[in-house]
Amino acid sequence: MASPTGPRPLANLSLSDQLRVDRLPQRIGLMMVGLTGFGLSLALLLEAGVGAAPWDVLHTALAGLLGTSVGVMSIAVSFMLLLAWIPLREQVGIGTVSNAIWVGASIDLGLWLLPSVSGPVAGIGMMLLGVLLNGIFAAMYIGAQLGPGARDGLMTGLSRRLGRPVGPVRIVLEIAVLLTGWALGGPLGVGTVVYALGLGPVIQATLPWVTIPVRTVGGRPVGPAAGPSRDDEDGAGEDPPALPA
């Protein structure tokens, strides 16, 4: 894993490269721990009763309307978003499919295991713990470098297509999702605001500790010093256009 002295750049690997990247079993293990903890911490936020994460405001509202679970709706929305990746030409990775399925399953597992709290003090404490853990576990699955989740890919894809920075695109998406979920009766509250403001800094602080840098793909060194690979010469290994600053 990376040294905590500074962040390592995150790779943008195709699915074929992910299957040949160095330390793949270690990456899959880190990713699965991260996805499991991510889903469980979202359940912790829901059980705190003081507001859900923005996307879970929508998932909870839809679950109530359709008579299903929050986790099932999370999975369904994830696969709907993946359809939007097709015109955006985003690359589906190992982590993309794993994220779509396993986070929803972990949310439902957490809602089954965790007790609801009574009282605002306990609820706020549970919420703060949920935000902290969610950021840590999110950094873990991101640091595995096996592909973005459906929501993250939608953000980066729209950023490239619209020529807009990632930050404003993410904010517009989150606000649109949040207002839709709230209008449908989702659990908007102080926890939603704390999550929106606090998640990014927690992920940023955690990433240097958990990122597994990409050193080789298919046995070939990766990096400027490695020189162009055969895939690069053919054009197949080129990275997509950089995101707007």
C-alpha positions as CSV (number, residue, x, y, z in Angstrom):
1,M,0.0,0.0,0.0
2,A,1.0,3.6,-0.5
3,S,3.0,5.5,2.1
4,P,1.0,8.0,4.1
5,T,3.4,10.7,3.2
6,G,1.5,11.6,0.1
7,P,-1.2,10.4,-2.3
8,R,-0.3,8.2,-5.3
9,P,-2.0,8.9,-8.7
10,L,-4.9,6.6,-9.3
11,A,-4.8,4.6,-12.5
12,N,-7.6,4.3,-15.1
13,L,-7.3,0.7,-16.1
14,S,-9.5,-1.1,-18.6
15,L,-11.1,-4.4,-17.6
16,S,-8.5,-6.4,-19.5
17,D,-5.7,-4.6,-17.7
18,Q,-7.4,-5.0,-14.3
19,L,-7.3,-8.8,-14.8
20,R,-3.6,-8.6,-15.5
21,V,-2.6,-6.0,-12.9
22,D,-0.1,-6.8,-10.2
23,R,-1.3,-8.0,-6.8
24,L,-4.8,-8.7,-8.1
25,P,-5.8,-11.0,-5.1
26,Q,-4.7,-8.3,-2.7
27,R,-6.7,-5.7,-4.6
28,I,-9.8,-7.9,-4.7
29,G,-9.6,-8.5,-1.0
30,L,-9.2,-4.8,-0.2
31,M,-12.1,-3.9,-2.6
32,M,-14.4,-6.4,-1.0
33,V,-13.6,-5.3,2.5
34,G,-14.2,-1.7,1.4
35,L,-17.5,-2.4,-0.4
36,T,-18.8,-4.4,2.6
37,G,-17.9,-1.7,5.1
38,F,-19.3,0.9,2.8
39,G,-22.7,-0.7,2.7
40,L,-22.7,-1.5,6.4
41,S,-21.8,2.1,7.2
42,L,-24.7,3.4,5.0
43,A,-27.0,1.1,7.0
44,L,-25.5,2.7,10.2
45,L,-26.5,6.1,8.8
46,L,-30.0,4.9,8.0
47,E,-30.5,3.4,11.5
48,A,-29.2,6.6,13.1
49,G,-32.5,8.2,12.0
50,V,-31.1,11.7,11.4
51,G,-30.9,11.7,7.7
52,A,-29.5,9.3,5.1
53,A,-26.7,9.7,2.5
54,P,-28.0,11.6,-0.6
55,W,-28.4,8.6,-2.8
56,D,-30.0,6.6,0.0
57,V,-32.6,9.3,0.4
58,L,-33.7,8.3,-3.1
59,H,-33.2,4.6,-2.5
60,T,-35.3,4.7,0.7
61,A,-38.1,6.7,-0.9
62,L,-38.3,4.3,-3.9
63,A,-38.1,1.3,-1.5
64,G,-41.1,2.6,0.4
65,L,-43.1,3.3,-2.8
66,L,-42.3,-0.1,-4.4
67,G,-42.5,-2.2,-1.3
68,T,-38.9,-3.5,-1.4
69,S,-35.7,-3.1,0.5
70,V,-33.2,-0.2,0.4
71,G,-30.5,-2.6,-0.7
72,V,-32.5,-3.9,-3.6
73,M,-33.3,-0.4,-4.8
74,S,-29.6,0.5,-4.5
75,I,-28.7,-2.4,-6.8
76,A,-31.5,-1.6,-9.2
77,V,-30.5,2.1,-9.5
78,S,-26.9,1.1,-9.9
79,F,-27.7,-1.0,-13.0
80,M,-29.9,1.7,-14.4
81,L,-27.0,4.1,-14.1
82,L,-24.7,1.7,-15.9
83,L,-27.0,1.9,-18.9
84,A,-26.1,5.6,-19.0
85,W,-22.4,4.6,-19.2
86,I,-23.0,3.3,-22.8
87,P,-23.3,6.7,-24.5
88,L,-20.7,8.2,-22.1
89,R,-18.2,5.4,-23.1
90,E,-17.2,4.7,-19.6
91,Q,-15.2,1.5,-18.9
92,V,-16.8,-1.1,-16.7
93,G,-14.4,-2.7,-14.3
94,I,-14.3,-5.5,-11.7
95,G,-15.1,-3.0,-9.0
96,T,-18.0,-1.5,-11.0
97,V,-20.1,-4.7,-11.0
98,S,-19.0,-5.7,-7.5
99,N,-20.0,-2.2,-6.3
100,A,-23.4,-2.4,-7.9
101,I,-24.3,-5.7,-6.3
102,W,-22.4,-6.0,-3.0
103,V,-23.0,-2.5,-1.6
104,G,-26.8,-3.0,-1.8
105,A,-26.5,-6.5,-0.3
106,S,-24.4,-5.1,2.6
107,I,-26.9,-2.3,3.2
108,D,-29.7,-4.8,3.7
109,L,-27.4,-7.0,5.9
110,G,-26.6,-4.0,8.0
111,L,-30.2,-2.9,8.4
112,W,-31.0,-6.5,9.6
113,L,-28.1,-6.6,12.0
114,L,-28.0,-3.1,13.4
115,P,-30.4,-1.8,16.0
116,S,-32.3,1.4,15.6
117,V,-31.4,4.1,18.1
118,S,-33.6,6.2,20.4
119,G,-32.8,9.7,21.2
120,P,-31.0,12.5,19.3
121,V,-27.7,12.2,21.1
122,A,-27.3,8.5,20.2
123,G,-28.5,9.2,16.7
124,I,-26.0,11.9,16.1
125,G,-23.2,9.8,17.5
126,M,-24.2,6.9,15.3
127,M,-24.4,9.2,12.3
128,L,-20.9,10.7,12.9
129,L,-19.5,7.2,13.2
130,G,-21.3,6.2,10.0
131,V,-19.8,9.1,8.0
132,L,-16.3,8.4,9.3
133,L,-16.5,4.7,8.5
134,N,-18.1,5.3,5.1
135,G,-15.3,7.6,4.0
136,I,-12.6,5.1,5.2
137,F,-14.2,2.1,3.5
138,A,-14.9,4.2,0.3
139,A,-11.2,5.0,0.2
140,M,-10.4,1.3,0.5
141,Y,-12.4,0.2,-2.5
142,I,-11.2,3.2,-4.5
143,G,-7.6,2.4,-3.5
144,A,-7.9,-1.1,-4.9
145,Q,-8.0,0.6,-8.3
146,L,-10.4,-2.0,-9.9
147,G,-12.9,0.4,-11.5
148,P,-15.3,3.1,-10.3
149,G,-18.8,2.5,-9.0
150,A,-21.9,3.3,-11.1
151,R,-22.4,6.7,-9.6
152,D,-18.8,7.8,-9.8
153,G,-18.6,6.7,-13.4
154,L,-21.7,8.7,-14.3
155,M,-20.0,11.7,-12.7
156,T,-16.7,11.4,-14.6
157,G,-18.5,10.5,-17.8
158,L,-20.7,13.6,-17.7
159,S,-17.7,15.7,-16.8
160,R,-15.8,14.6,-19.9
161,R,-18.9,14.9,-22.2
162,L,-19.9,18.3,-20.9
163,G,-16.4,19.7,-20.5
164,R,-17.1,20.6,-16.9
165,P,-15.1,20.0,-13.8
166,V,-15.9,17.0,-11.7
167,G,-16.8,19.0,-8.6
168,P,-19.7,21.0,-10.0
169,V,-21.0,18.0,-11.9
170,R,-21.0,15.9,-8.7
171,I,-22.7,18.6,-6.8
172,V,-25.5,19.0,-9.4
173,L,-26.0,15.2,-9.5
174,E,-26.2,14.9,-5.7
175,I,-28.6,17.8,-5.4
176,A,-30.8,16.4,-8.1
177,V,-30.9,13.0,-6.5
178,L,-31.4,14.4,-3.0
179,L,-34.3,16.7,-4.0
180,T,-36.0,13.8,-6.0
181,G,-35.7,11.5,-3.0
182,W,-36.9,14.1,-0.6
183,A,-39.9,14.9,-2.8
184,L,-40.7,11.2,-2.8
185,G,-40.6,11.1,1.0
186,G,-36.9,10.0,1.6
187,P,-35.2,10.7,5.0
188,L,-33.5,14.0,4.6
189,G,-31.9,15.4,7.8
190,V,-28.8,16.8,9.4
191,G,-27.0,13.5,8.7
192,T,-27.4,14.2,5.0
193,V,-25.7,17.5,5.3
194,V,-22.9,16.2,7.4
195,Y,-22.4,13.3,5.0
196,A,-22.2,15.6,2.0
197,L,-19.7,17.9,3.6
198,G,-17.6,15.4,5.5
199,L,-17.2,12.4,3.2
200,G,-14.8,14.0,0.8
201,P,-12.2,15.1,3.4
202,V,-12.3,11.6,5.1
203,I,-11.7,9.9,1.7
204,Q,-8.9,12.3,0.9
205,A,-7.2,11.7,4.2
206,T,-7.5,7.9,4.0
207,L,-6.5,7.3,0.4
208,P,-2.7,7.7,0.9
209,W,-2.8,4.9,3.5
210,V,-4.8,2.3,1.6
211,T,-4.1,2.8,-2.1
212,I,-2.3,-0.1,-3.8
213,P,-0.2,1.6,-6.5
214,V,-0.2,0.0,-10.0
215,R,3.4,-1.2,-10.7
216,T,2.9,-3.7,-13.5
217,V,0.2,-4.8,-16.0
218,G,0.7,-8.2,-17.5
219,G,4.2,-8.2,-16.2
220,R,5.1,-4.9,-17.9
221,P,6.2,-2.0,-15.7
222,V,3.7,0.9,-15.6
223,G,4.8,4.5,-15.5
224,P,6.6,7.1,-17.6
225,A,9.9,5.3,-17.3
226,A,8.5,2.1,-18.6
227,G,8.0,3.5,-22.1
228,P,5.0,2.8,-24.4
229,S,3.6,-0.7,-24.3
230,R,2.4,-2.7,-27.4
231,D,-1.2,-1.8,-26.5
232,D,-0.2,1.9,-26.4
233,E,1.4,1.6,-29.8
234,D,-1.8,0.1,-31.2
235,G,-3.9,2.8,-29.5
236,A,-5.8,0.2,-27.3
237,G,-4.1,1.2,-24.1
238,E,-4.6,4.9,-24.3
239,D,-6.2,6.7,-21.3
240,P,-9.5,8.5,-22.0
241,P,-9.3,12.3,-22.3
242,A,-8.3,14.0,-19.1
243,L,-11.1,15.4,-16.9
244,P,-11.6,19.2,-17.0
245,A,-9.8,20.9,-14.2
